[in-house]
């Protein structure tokens, strides 16, 4: 699994001009599922993101996690995170998982991180054309790939 994580002061998601979710202080996660992902990838990445210390403490040092600040979380499926651009100008998405695996893993990831955080997360609609409004704070943007745990 691959995630792009942004620390935000707020964010929202719209589908067909209708706002389906919004968050305040927290994280927006763009999540892609790889064809070779398994249940271990879901568990590892959910725990990593929930415990990632990228929020400021009283000294404004990044020592607090999403759990520590009781922050909000929005998770958006994004197969384009697996774009291959080496050949030509049209990206290939051959490594992105297809449905039903991709949607099952996306939902499983969301369910697992909700259990860790003990709160609901805002979800996009898998496969929908979405409009995101993200106010990146910091800015802090981090990419994590479950196949590269170093």
N, C-alpha and C positions, 0 to 999 in steps of 0.2 A: 504494500500500500504506500501511496505517496500523499503527503499532506503539505499544503502551504498554509501556514498559520500566521494570522495577523492580529496583533493586539489592537483593540478598537475602543473608542469612546462610545460609539454606537454603530449599528448596522441594521439593514433591513433587506428583505427579499420580496420581489413582486413577480407574479405570474399573470400574464394577460391583463396588465394594468391594475391588478388587485394585490394589495399588500397581504402576504400570507404569514409573515413573521417579522419580528424585530427584536433587537437586543440593545442593552446599554453596555456599560463597562464590562469587557470580557474579551472573547476570542471569536474570530471568524475562521473556520477551517474549510479549505477547499480540499476535497478528498477524492483521490483516484484509486481504483482497484486494478491491480495487475492480474494477468491471466494465471500467474503462478502463485498468487496469494493463498494463504490458508488461515485456519482459525488462530494460529499463533501470531500471525501478523496483526490481526484485529486486536487481540489482547495486549500485545506489546505496545502498539501505537496508541491505543486508548489510554493506557497507563502513562505513557510518555507524555502525551499532550496534557492530561489532567494535572500532572505533577511538574510540568515544565516551569521553571522559575524565571518568568519574564515580566513580572509585575514589580513595581517599586515598593520598597519598604519605607520606614520613616526617614531614612537617609537618602531616599530616592535611588537606592541600589536595587538591581533586579534580583531579589531574593525570595519573592513570593510567587506561588503558583495560582492557577485558577481556583483551586480548592481553598487556598489561604485567603483569597480576596472575595470568595463566594461570587465569582464573576459569572456572567452569562456566556452562553456558547451557541453559535450558529454553525451548522455543518451543511455544506453544499457539495453535492456530487459533481465531479469534474473530470471526465475521461480525458480531456485534452492535456492533463498533466503528464500523460505518457506519450506525447507527441514525439515522433522521431523526425528530425529535420536534416539529417546528414545528406540525403540524396534529394536533389531537386528543391523546389520551392513549395510543394504541397506536402504538409505533414502527413505522416502515416501513424495510425493509432493501433497498429497490430498488437501491441503489448497491453492494451487496455482490455480488461475483461468485458465480456458481453453479458447481456441479461440471459438467464435469470441469475447467474452467479454475481454479477456486479450489484444488482439491486439487493440481493440477499446479504451480501457482505456490507454494503452501505448501511442497511437497516440494522444488521447485527452490531456494527461499529457504534452506531448511534445509541442502540439499546445498552451496550456495554458501558459506554462513557456516562450515560445517565445513571447507571447503577453506581459507578465510582463517585460521581458528583452528588448523588442523591437529589437530583433535580432534572426536570425536563429540559431538553435542548430544542432550539428552533431548527427545523429541517426544511431544506428546499424540497422540491418535487423532482424525484429522479426522472431524468430524461426530458424535463420541461425546458423551454426557453425562458430563462430567468433574468431578471434585472436586479443586480446587487447595488446597494448603496452602502459603502464602507468608509468610515472615518478612521483611518489608521492612526494610532496614537504612538508617538515616539519619533519617527516611525519604527515599528518593530515588525519585521517579517522574517519568518524562519521556514525553511523547507526541511522535511524529514522523510526519509524513505526507509521502510521496514526491512528492506533487503540490504541496507547499509547501516548497521548498528554500531559502527566504530565511533 
